[in-house]
Amino acid sequence: MGQKRSDAIADTLEGLILDGSFEDGQRLDEVQLAERFEVSRTPLREALQRLAVSGLVEQIPRRGVFVRQPGPVELVEMFEVMAELEAVCARLAAERITDEALEEMRRANASCRKALEAQNTDGYYRENEGFHAILYRQSGNSFLEQECRRLHRRLTPFRRLQLRLRGRIRQSMAEHEAIVDALEHSDATLAADRVRAHVSVQGEKFFHLMRSLKTAAE
C-alpha cells in the first residue's frame, strides 16, 4: 500500500514538473510536500527516488532535491540511443521470438486498443510498457534488456507526454501492429526499421514534443 501511494505521488509530481508548476532548478521542500500529500516522509522519498531515476529531479547530498529538466539536445540524444537499442532488440527478436511471446504481444496490443477506445492515455501507456518489455526480453540478450529498461525508465515522463499529443495514441497503435507483423514474418531488417521509427522523435514528432514542454513551462 505504501509503495502504491509513493507511485501516485511520483505521478502527480511528474505532472507538476512537466506542466511548469515546478521550475527547472527549483528546490523541492520535503516537509511542505509531505504536508501537501498528507503522508510521512517515507513514501515521499520513495516518490522522489523514482523521479531521480527518470532524471526529472537531482538529489544533492546535504542540499536537497532539485527539479532538473533535460535540454532539447540531451533529450534528442537519449531518444536517439533508445531508438537504436530497441531496433537491435527487434532485429534479434525477429530471429529468436517464440510463438508464445508473439501471442503475448498480440494480447498487449489488444489491451492497448481497449485503452485507445476508452481514450485512457495513462492506461495505454501502462500497456505500451508491457509491449516494449516483451520486445526487450525476446531479444535474448539480458545485458541489452537491462540497458533498454534503464533508459526506458529515464525517458518515461517524455514518452508518456508524447502520447497526449493529438492522434499519437492511434498512430502508436498502428505502429505496434506493424512491428508484430514484421516479427511474425521473421523480417529482422523491417522489424528494426519499424521499431526505430516508432521510438525516435525526429522531425515533426520532436517539434510537437518540444512544443508541449514549452507550452507547459509557460
N, C-alpha and C positions, 0 to 999 in steps of 0.2 A: 504493500500500500504506500509506503514511504517513497519507494522508487517511482511509482506511478505519479505521485504528487510532484516529485522533482522533475519528471518529464514534462508535466503540464506547465510548471513554472518556466522551464527552459524554452518551451514553445512560445509562451507569452513574451518572455524577454527577447527571444529571437525576433518576433514580430515588431516589438518596440524599437529594436535596433535598426531593423530594415526599413521601418516607416519613418525613421528620423526622430523618434521621441527621445532616444538617447544618442547624443552626438559622438562622432569619432573622437577618441581621446578622453571622453568623459569618464570619471571615476564612479564606479557603482558602489553605493554605500550599503553594506550587508545588513546593518541594523535597520535602515529605512526599508529595504526590500523585504526583510523578514516580517516587519510590521505590515507592510503593504499586502503581502500574500498570507499573512496570519499563520506563519509557520515558524518552526525553530530554525536554527542556523544550519542544521544538518542537511535537510532536503534542498535548502537554498544553495549550499556549497556544492552539492551534487549537480544541481542545475547549472551552476557557473562552470563546473568542471566540464560538463558536456559542451557548453558554448566555447570553452577554451580549446577543446578537441577540434571543433569546427572552425576555430580561428576568429570567431566574432568578438571574443574578449581575450585580453592578455593578463595573466596573473603574475604580478611582480612582487617578489618576496619583500615583506615589511613595508610595502607601499599600498598594495591593494589590487583590485581588479579594474581594468580599464577597457572601454569599448575600442575595438580595432576593426576598421573596415578595410578590406584589401582594395588597392587601387585598380584601375582598369587593366593595366599591363599585367599585374600579378594575377588577376582573375583570368585573363585570356591565357596566360601561361599554364595555369592549373587546369583549365578546361582542355587545353591542347594536349597536355600529358594524359589526362583522364580519357580523352577520346582515343588516343593511341594505345593505352593499356587495355581498354575494353575491346578495341579492334583485334589485338593479339589474342585476347580471351575468345573472341568469336572465331578467329581463324583456327585456333586449336580445338575449340568445341565442335566445329564442323566435322572434324575428324574423329572426335572422341565421345561425343554426347550419346547418352543411352536413350532408348525408346521411352523409358520411364521418365527421364528428365525432360524429354520433349513434351510428354503429356503433362508434366508438372508446369512447364512454361505455358502450355495452352490453358491450363486452369488458372494460372496467374493472369493471363490475358483476359480470360472470362471475368475474373474479379475486377480487373481494370475497367472493362467495358461497363460493368454494373455501376461502378463509381462514376464513370463518364456520364452515363444516362441519368444518374442521380445528381449530377453537377456537384459532386463531392470532391473538391480538389485535394484535400488532405487525405481522404480515403484512397484516391487514385495514387497519390504519392507513396502511401504505405504499400500498396500492391505493386507499384512500379519498383520499389526497392527489392521486393521479393523476386521479381522477374530478373533484375540485374544480378542478384545474389546467385541465382541458379546458373546464369551465364558464367560468372566468375568460377564457381565450383566445377562446372563442366569443362573448364579449360584443362583440368587435370594437372594443374601446376599450383601447388599450395603457396609457394612464395608469391607468385603473380596474384593469386586470390587475396592474400593478405595485403599486398600493396594497393590493390583496387579498393578493398574495403576501407583502408586507411584514408585514401584520397577521396573516396566517396563520402565518408563522414565529414571531411573538411569542406566539401562542396555542397553538403546537404541544404543549407539555407538558400543557396543560389539556384540549385536545381529545383527546389520547391517553389521559389519565387517565379521561375520561368513558367511553371505550369499555370500560374494565374493570368498569364497573357492570353488575350482572346484567341481562341481557336487552337491553342498549343496542345491541350489535352487530346483533342480529336486527332491532331497531326501525330502526336506521340503514339497514340493507339495504333494508327495505321503503320507507323514505323516498327512497332513491336511485332505486328503480324508479318511484315515483310522480313524481319530478322528471323523469325521462326521458320518461315518458308525456305530461306536460304540454308538454315541449319538442317532442315528436313532433307534437303537435296544434297547435303554434304558439300556445298559450294563455299569453300573457305574464303576465296577472294571476295565473293559477293557478300558473304556474311560480315566480313571485316569492314568492307566499304559501307554497308548499311548501318552497322553499329557506330562507326566513326562519324557518319553524317548525323546520326541520332543524338550523339553526345556533344558534338562540337557546338560552339556558339559563335561561329564566324558569320560575317555578313549581317543580314537582317536580324537574325536571332540575337546576335551580340548587341546590335543597336537597340532592340526592344528591351533587353535586359538592363543595359546601362540607363535607358530612359526611365525604366521602373525604379531603379535605385536613385536616380536624380530626382524624380518626382516625389519619392518617399522622403528624401532628405529635405526637400523644400517644404 
